[in-house]
């Protein structure tokens, strides 16, 4: 691509920002009024023609104005976009929406994402933090009232999952303590699926005595909790906000994007297929054809990582039309990832490992 002179940059920027605001092709007369270049509409039309030849603008209809192409949006994001400073009011609205006391890890992520979606009117997704290092698990049983046992599974990063087991017959504190000792000897610390080792399983079941059925149910819940700790959990908030944009008037487009939001495994697949800036190094932007899935080709994704200590890392992002206010969304996603990191470090960081995170 040839080097753009300052005049072309100014015109391209004006076209992109007008299109983002109004969702309509932009004509030369509109640009003449907005750029302050003191150029005639005819001269601007010629410049827009050059930008079209360079692949930065496209003309959807012969008699229409121009809209930015994927390449034009990418050039704008990389070279022309001003850094957006969130206003005090926007920050206050986000803080107010996040003031609720989210007791559980999942609820923290969902609550903060929901608050961001409500304030920005953009669909927001988040992927729960996953340990980079893996690590062993520890398990503890708590007798709630004789007919309910809480199975508490935690990993070395401090993430805790609680599973409630309802019993058909009562158990005593001594029986639960005995099961805790057996778990400590045969299960805790081996990690995901470790209790499936035949020797460990036989040893544990042989030691538990008449409570074999209860213990088997405990093992199932331990496996379920460990799987949740070690797997990605995807949360989507504000998916219906996508319908606010005129780009999604077409029924097929609506169907494709809502099916995407509904299938968490596809979201995870899409995020795995793109490269995201390392922790603390900003926000990544993918526009149209840069996205890996066919149903996303007319959308953009803005993502950032959030982290807890040196081990846990998760992802937050926004998906929307290519015609989005990139500067504002980038600033908001950075604020969101920083806020999540701060909230989760307060909860899961050093000295906070005793907190418990449950299913709800």
N, C-alpha and C positions, 0 to 999 in steps of 0.2 A: 504493500500500500504506500502510495506517495505521502510525503510529509504534508500535514495540514498547516496552512498558514493561520494566523490569528483570526482572520475574518471568517474563514470556514469553521474554525473551532467555535467561535461565538454563535454562528448561525446554527451549527449542529446542536450546541447546548440549548439554544432557544427552542429548537424543534422538539428535542427530547423532553424538556421541562413543560412545554405547553401540552404535548401529547400525554404526559403523565397526569397532568391536571385535568384535561378535558376529554380524553379518550376519543379524540377526533383527529383526522388528518389535518396537518398544519399547512396553511397557504403562505405564499410569499408576502402578501399584504399584512398578515398577522405578525410575521417576523419583522417586517419593516417598522411596525409600530412599537415593537418591544425591545429591539436590540440597541437602539440609540446609535446605529452606525451611520445614520444620515445617508442611506443608500435607497435607490429607487426599488420598487417591487420587481421590476424587470431584472435589475442587477442581482438581487437576492435570488430570484428564480433561476438565473444562470448558475449561481453558486450552489443552489440546492440540486440542480441538474448534475453538477460536478460531483457532489457528495453522493448522488444516486449512482453515478458511474463507478465511484469508488466502493460501492457496496455498503455505504453507511446509512443511506436512506432508501426507502422504497415508495412507489406510488401505487396504492391499492387499486385505484381506478384512474382512467385516463384524464378525467376532468377534476380529479380530487387533488388535494394537497399531498404532502409527504408524511410518512411516519418512519420512525427509526427502525432499522433492521436489527437483527441480533448483534451483528458486528458494530452497528452504531451505538447500541446500548452498552456493549462491552467497552467501546472506546470512551464513552461518557463516564462509565463507572470507574475505569482505570485512570482517566486523564483529566476530566472536566468537572467531576462532581465535587462540590464543596462539602467539607465536613459539617454535618448537622449537629448542633448543640441542643440537646433536649432542654425544653423550657422548664422553669421552676414548677409551673403548673402541671406539666406532664409527669415530672418526677414525683410530685406530691400525689398525683392521682394513682400512680403505680404503687407508691409506698402505702397509701391508704388501703388499696386493694390487697396488699400483702400483709397487713397487720394481723390477720387471723393467726391464731396459734396452731400451726399445722403439727400435729403430734407425730405422725408417721412419715417416713421417708417418701413413700409414694405420694402422700397428700401434700407434702412440701412441693414436690415437682409439679404435680397437677395444679395446685393452688396458684403457684407463681406463674405458670404457663397460662392458666385461665385469666389471671389478672392482666397479663400482657396482651392477650387476645382481646379482652374487653376494652382496653384502653386504645389499642391500635386498630381495632376492627379487622385484624388479619388472622387467618388460621395459623395456629402455632402448634408445633410438635416438640416433644422432648423425649430423649432416650435416657433411661436411668443409668446412674454411674456403674461402671463395671471395673472390677479390680484388674489392673495391669499385671499383677504378680500372682493372681490366683490365691493359693494359700489354704491352710487347713481350716476345718470347721470345728466348733465346739457346740455341744448340745447340753441343755439342762431342762428337766421336767419340773413344773411347779404344780402342786396340788391346789386347785382353786377351792373346791368345796366337797371333795369326795366323789362327785359324779362328773367333774370336768377337770381335765389336765391340760395345762398350757405347755406346748412343746416349743422351746426357745432355741433357735439355731443362729449362731453368729459366725462370721468369718474374721480373719486376722485384721481386716480393714475397719472393723467396727460396725458393719452392716448387720442388722438383726432382723430375723423373720420369726413371727409368732404364729403358731398353728394351734387351734383349740380342738381338743379331742373330747367328745361327749361320750360317756360310758353308760353301759346298760346296768352295771352293778357298781357299787361303791368300792373305793380303795382307801386305804389308810395312808397317813403320812409315812409310816415305816415302809410300806410297800413301794411308794413312790421313791423314797430315798434309796431303796434296794435297786430299783430300776436305774436310778441316776448313777449308782456305783457301777452297775453292769455296763451302762453306756460309756462311762469314763474309761473302763478297762478295755472294752471291745470296739467302740465306735468313734468316740470323739477324737478329732485330730487327723483322721485318715482322709478326710476330704470327700468330694462328691462321689457317691456310689461305693465308697470304700467298705461299707458294712456288708456289701454283697459278696465279699470274700468268704468262701465257704467255711473256712476254719473260724473266722470271726463270728459269722452268723450262727454256726453250731454252738460255739462257746457261749454266746449271748443267750440263745434260746434255752440251752441246757441249764443256765444259771438262774433263769427268771422264774422257774417253777410253774405254779398254777395260773399265773398271769400271762401265759404265752399269747393268748388272743389279743389282749390289750397291748402287749409289747409289739406284736406284729403290726398293729395299727399305728403305733408310735413310729416304727421304722418307715412306714409309708409316708407319714407326715414329715419325717426328717428328710427323706428323699425329695419330697415336693418342695420343701423350704430351701434345700440346697440348690435345687434346679432353678428356683426363682432368683436366688442370690447370684448365681453364676450366669444367668441369661439376661439378654436385653429385654427391658420392658419399654414399650412405646406408648406415649400418651399424646392424644390429639385434642386440642381445645379450640373451639370456635370455628369448626369446619363450615358451618352454615354461613359464616361471614363471606365466604367466597362468592356467594350469590349476590352480594352487593355490587359486584363489578360487572359492567355491561359486557365484558368479554365472554361471560358465561350465560348469555341469553340462549345460546344453542343447546337443545336438549342433550345431544350427544356429548358435548363438552362437559355439561353438568354431570352427566352419568359417569364419565371417565374420571373426573376429579373426585367425586364423592366416593366412587369405588376405591380409588387410591387411598383416600383418608380412612376408609373402612377396613382395609386390609393392612394390619400392622406389620406383617411379615414383608409386604412389598415396600412399605416405607423404610424398614430396616435395610432391605436389599438395595434400595436407591441410595441411601446414605452410605452404605458400605462401598458403593461403586464410585464415590467421588472423594476427592482429596480435600481434607479440612485442615485449616491452619492449626499448628500445634497450640497447646494450652497457652493462653496469655498473649498470643501473637495476632489477635484480631479476628476478623470475620471473613468468611469465604462466600463468594457470590457465583452462582451458576445460572446462566441465562439460556432458555430455549434449547437449541440443539446441543448445548454443552451438557445437558442432563441425560442420564443413561437409559431412561425408560421412554418408550414411544408416546405413552399417554401424558408425558410431562413436557413435550416439545414446545408447547405454547405457554409455558409457565416459567417462573424463576424461583430459585430456592436460595435463601440466605441462612447460613449456619455458623455456629460458633461452639467451641468446646467449653465446658465448665469442669472444674476439678475439685477434689477433696483431698487435701494433703498431697503426698507424693505418689499415691497409689491409684485412687479412684478417678475415673474420667467419664463424663457423659456429654451429651450433645443437645443443643436447643436450636430451633430454627423456625423460619416462616416460609410458607409457600403461597404464591399468589401469581397474578398475571405478570407478564413481562413489563407491562405498564404499571409499575409500582414506584412509590417515592423512595428510591434506593437510599438516599442520604439519611432520611428519617428512620427507615427500617434498620439500616446498618447501625445507627446510633442506639436504637432501641434494643436490638439483639445483643449488642455489647453490654448494655446496662443489664439486660436480663441474665446473661451468662455470669457477669460479675456478681449480681445479687444472689443467684443460685449458689455459686461457689461460696459466698460469704455465709449464707444461711446454713448450708450443709457442713461447712467447716465448723461453724458454731455447734452443730449438732453431733457430727461424727469425728471431729478433730480430737487431738490429744486431750485427755481428761474428760471426754464426753462419751466414752465407750460404754458406759453403764446404761445409757438410754435404751429403750426398747422400741422396736418398730414392728407393728403388727399388721394384720390383714385388714382390720376394720370390718 
